[in-house]
Amino acid sequence: MKISKPLYALSVIILTNAPTTIAAEQPLLKLSEIVTSEQVAIDPQLEEEINQIEDQLISAFNERNKEDDFQIICQKETQNGSFFFKACDPRFLLKARQANSRAWRNGLEELLTEEDIRTKFDQRFAELDRAFDAMLADDHNLRQLAKAISTKVRSAKFE
């Protein structure tokens, strides 16, 4: 079974990027990494557990978030027409992708790659991360969800 983009992004952040911490044991998760990751295989039961916690984390972020463009929207997507996965993106990115697709279809722009998108919206992703960082610092429940994801992802890495 494949792990969704957001889950893999979290594992990359937590396990390989030596993240900054809110408190000594609390890793800092960067929502901006959601759109830049690939997928990896893990145990289906563990994947479901991580998905449930991740859904709670995103829901908690969206409830507390005050900026409409930072709302995280999750959708099922496919890359090959048959395998569906959950992809979560901030609203500002969805709007930009739609505008780019329309412009590309009309011959006005090149279609942006994931790398182009990341570069073009680097400042907005940094703002999104700062908003999430502030929420993690202020909200014990949000930190607990982040810690639970971290623990699950670490256990997936070592299985």
PEBEL-V266544 format. One record per residue. N is the residue number from 1. RES is the residue in one small letter. PSI is psi in whole degrees, -180 to 180 (* if undefined). OMEGA is omega in degrees with one decimal (999 if undefined). D_LAST is the distance of its C-alpha to the last C-alpha in Angstrom with 2 decimals. Layout:
# PEBEL-V266544
N&RES&PSI&OMEGA&D_LAST  N&RES&PSI&OMEGA&D_LAST
This chain:
# PEBEL-V266544
1&m&145&-179.4&13.98  2&k&149&175.5&14.66  3&i&142&-175.9&14.16  4&s&162&177.8&17.62  5&k&-51&-177.6&19.37  6&p&-40&-178.0&19.51  7&l&-42&178.4&15.85  8&y&-39&178.5&15.02  9&a&-44&179.1&18.01  10&l&-41&179.8&16.82  11&s&-39&178.1&13.54  12&v&-46&-179.1&15.86  13&i&-48&-173.8&18.30  14&i&-42&-170.2&16.21  15&l&-27&-172.7&14.02  16&t&-13&-175.1&16.46  17&n&8&-178.6&19.93  18&a&65&-172.5&20.48  19&p&156&171.3&21.97  20&t&156&-179.9&25.08  21&t&148&173.6&24.86  22&i&-52&172.7&27.14  23&a&173&-173.4&26.84  24&a&-39&-177.1&25.13  25&e&3&-175.0&21.87  26&q&110&177.3&22.19  27&p&150&176.8&20.83  28&l&120&178.4&23.23  29&l&138&179.3&22.03  30&k&112&179.2&24.23  31&l&-25&-178.6&25.14  32&s&-20&-179.8&26.71  33&e&-11&-176.4&23.43  34&i&-40&-172.3&22.96  35&v&2&-172.1&25.20  36&t&13&-173.6&24.06  37&s&163&174.4&20.48  38&e&-173&-177.5&19.08  39&q&149&177.6&16.42  40&v&161&-179.1&12.89  41&a&136&172.8&10.97  42&i&174&177.5&8.38  43&d&131&-176.9&8.52  44&p&-37&179.5&12.28  45&q&-43&178.2&12.55  46&l&-40&177.3&10.40  47&e&-42&179.3&12.42  48&e&-41&177.9&15.52  49&e&-45&179.6&14.98  50&i&-42&178.2&14.62  51&n&-44&-178.8&17.61  52&q&-44&179.2&19.66  53&i&-42&178.9&19.27  54&e&-43&177.4&19.92  55&d&-40&177.5&22.99  56&q&-42&-179.7&24.23  57&l&-47&-179.9&23.90  58&i&-41&178.3&25.78  59&s&-43&178.6&28.30  60&a&-41&177.2&28.94  61&f&-49&-177.9&29.43  62&n&-36&178.7&31.81  63&e&-37&-176.2&33.77  64&r&-22&-177.0&34.40  65&n&135&-178.8&34.91  66&k&-14&-177.5&38.60  67&e&119&-176.6&38.61  68&d&-40&-178.4&38.63  69&d&-16&179.5&37.30  70&f&-4&176.9&34.11  71&q&134&179.6&33.23  72&i&125&-178.1&29.79  73&i&125&-179.8&30.15  74&c&136&-179.7&27.31  75&q&157&172.1&28.10  76&k&133&-179.5&26.62  77&e&167&175.2&27.09  78&t&146&176.0&26.77  79&q&-24&-175.7&26.88  80&n&6&178.6&27.89  81&g&-10&-178.4&29.70  82&s&-33&-179.8&27.26  83&f&118&-179.4&23.75  84&f&142&176.9&24.03  85&f&162&178.6&21.87  86&k&129&175.3&22.68  87&a&130&-179.5&24.30  88&c&130&-178.0&25.63  89&d&150&173.0&28.51  90&p&151&-177.5&31.24  91&r&-40&-178.5&34.61  92&f&-33&-179.8&36.28  93&l&-41&177.5&33.97  94&l&-43&178.2&34.57  95&k&-45&-178.4&38.30  96&a&-40&177.9&38.26  97&r&-42&178.6&36.41  98&q&-45&179.6&38.93  99&a&-42&178.7&41.83  100&n&-41&178.5&40.59  101&s&-43&178.0&40.17  102&r&-46&-179.7&43.71  103&a&-38&178.7&45.15  104&w&-45&178.7&43.47  105&r&-30&178.6&44.85  106&n&4&177.9&48.24  107&g&19&-176.7&48.04  108&l&-23&-176.8&48.15  109&e&161&169.6&44.80  110&e&149&175.4&42.03  111&l&126&-176.5&38.81  112&l&140&172.6&36.36  113&t&171&176.2&32.98  114&e&-41&179.2&29.90  115&e&-42&177.0&30.75  116&d&-43&-179.4&34.37  117&i&-47&-179.0&33.43  118&r&-44&-179.6&31.27  119&t&-47&-176.7&34.18  120&k&-35&-174.9&36.88  121&f&23&-178.2&35.32  122&d&-43&-179.9&33.87  123&q&-42&179.6&36.31  124&r&-39&176.6&35.53  125&f&-39&177.5&31.77  126&a&-41&177.0&32.62  127&e&-41&177.5&34.78  128&l&-46&179.5&32.05  129&d&-40&178.4&29.66  130&r&-40&177.6&32.49  131&a&-42&179.0&33.11  132&f&-42&177.4&29.48  133&d&-45&-179.6&29.50  134&a&-40&178.5&32.66  135&m&-42&178.3&31.24  136&l&-40&-179.4&28.21  137&a&-33&-173.9&30.73  138&d&-14&-170.0&33.00  139&d&109&-179.7&30.85  140&h&-43&-178.2&28.83  141&n&-40&177.2&27.35  142&l&-42&177.0&26.20  143&r&-38&178.7&24.58  144&q&-41&176.7&22.79  145&l&-43&178.6&21.41  146&a&-41&178.7&20.32  147&k&-40&179.1&18.64  148&a&-42&177.0&16.85  149&i&-44&179.9&15.53  150&s&-46&-179.6&14.53  151&t&-45&179.7&12.61  152&k&-43&-179.0&10.77  153&v&-40&176.9&10.12  154&r&-41&179.8&8.90  155&s&-33&177.5&6.32  156&a&-37&-178.0&5.37  157&k&-33&-174.1&5.82  158&f&4&178.4&3.82  159&e&*&999&0.00
